[in-house]
């Protein structure tokens, strides 16, 4: 008996080790690390933000272990304490994300934290955007099934991350994606034709003593994507049932949204057109949430994200409670030897966009009427721009841009209350890139912005009037970058704020590691990515950023 | 394929969605008791020797006219501009006002200025110029009140005692650091004030309103409860105060200002109410 037991034990150990051998042979470890620190100094001229701790630091380490069909993901985060401009509630250290996933040809299962997006995200998008201090991961279970190629189902249930805890509500979601052109290839030829639909439901108990609130709020969306060799068309329509929240001032209207993009392209030419309308389409995992807290959906933005730093002060943030807008952009490449008899092409881009309020009419304290294609009287944002890019020689490239923006600062930064008024700005920007040889490149950027606020209320707006900006960047490939940036608000109505925001930056890159050290003033303001924005304070000091992946 | 689609649509049927039809309020017929107003305290830091202060005071009064149901004013005379002179020996200063001024650093920042519900403390954005007051008021009016205050007062002329009764209803769960403060203020005090807009700038019979006189409670108030109370709880606090001898305060012009603030945390005033002591 004793021998038999020993034998069984030996057999078991052998099997286990053989099994673990298989797992270990295929084990792969990967990840990345990011550390951002800021040492704050006092600068009374610009009234810079100060931190009692002086040094603040955000750190992230992501690790993924995968073997055969199983993977294990983990993200460690440490904010000691959060850099100014990030929500102070991030303060702390811990494992913010952990999950185990299994995946084979037709089935995928994730338990723990996960990110997910249904369609363009209009009813559900859990994502991380560190530059915004945003992490909307869900914690729960997700299952995806692909019974055959072209057909995909996803189902999930979970709670959303809220700093170091979770939302009060539970989210349930279901998504179907049907790639008709894969299922019926003969029917569609070279056309890609995809349809999809999603349903998302939120449960949050009604503990409110004032309002009768829906505990289960449902939203659904349908979408179509078509693409050929010269055209892409995508549209999504979303509807959300009554969801009275703090942000929509407890309105009982249903919400809806539509987002459509068309692009047509041939060689050297492209045309992009876009339209969207959102009405009461903010969807969060808590009725009381505000700011960047607990956003469950993402409403695609319409406007171009201007790359030059001065017009970027006035970037449109999507007004989920109601906006209607359209955009257009034409890109054209003038072939070489057309304008000037040399071998270089000229790229021209022209675009415009306009966003207004939607046309609504109050019925009572709780509901309103809105015309679907009605354009409201209030302008939120308008821009048009012309950009030109051309090589002048093999060493020198020139870029020119003119950007004209009207930005409703009250709507974008003050929840619509009159304070700043609208900002009308016109920017002329030029950029030269000169390559001395294969290693040395110099980039010079000059911008001037004429800007005016039409505010009627006296406000202490620190950024207004005309600006001038200068940037010089010398790169020594492949390792070094040296930059000098100056933004000068010489036309500020308040003489005290007519200051230079001057900054130096040195960056060293080696393989996958990037180290960047900066010193100087930051003009602050709002930082927007895809129409989602966060406020960054005016600051002065040293910054150190390290990123690496392995 | 067919089977999968059937399963998918059956799943959809189980999806729950609640539709709310009118009435939208839990208790629509209840005499408006469910509608609580967020009231806001504008503490103006001033001094009778401060030549720019009357203009700020006018702005405060205009705001009071614009937000009559929401705004409550209090003038705190403290700092260098409130120090009496031989020519004008009347002393508006109070120990309570000086303690607040030292703590929040208002007069050091240069009079006139003010705090709106003390928002922005401790991030050093609490001291606001008169031009900034309205935007913060507008911002605060968008918020749902965390609690409601109902202040009633009575005065016994025999022993010169004021009795203030405050009913506090928590609309959200409370925190143990919530403190109740009761201050006494007087209207229509006719005294000297400098006004640099006038030539000469000396106004001998300027009417000072909302002048902080004393506290019925200590400066930082009294603790409401040593534990967190759930939403819906109502608590009643009563405070008696005897007007000290030798004060020239006129009873019909005296009023009590009651507020609850988040002591030792961000010191923000969460709700406020006022009441004259004699009907």
Interface residues (C-beta under 8 A of the other chain):
Chain A: X50 X147 X148 X151 X153 X155 X172 X174 X176 X199 X201 X203 X207 X208 X209 X210 X211 X212 X213 X214 X215 X216 X217 X218 X241 X242 X244 X246 X250 X252 X366 X414 X415 X417 X419 X457 X458 X459 X460
Chain B: X1 X4 X8 X11 X12 X15 X16 X17 X18 X19 X20 X22 X23 X24 X25 X26 X34 X35 X124 X129 X131 X132 X134 X135 X138 X139 X142 X144 X171 X231 X232
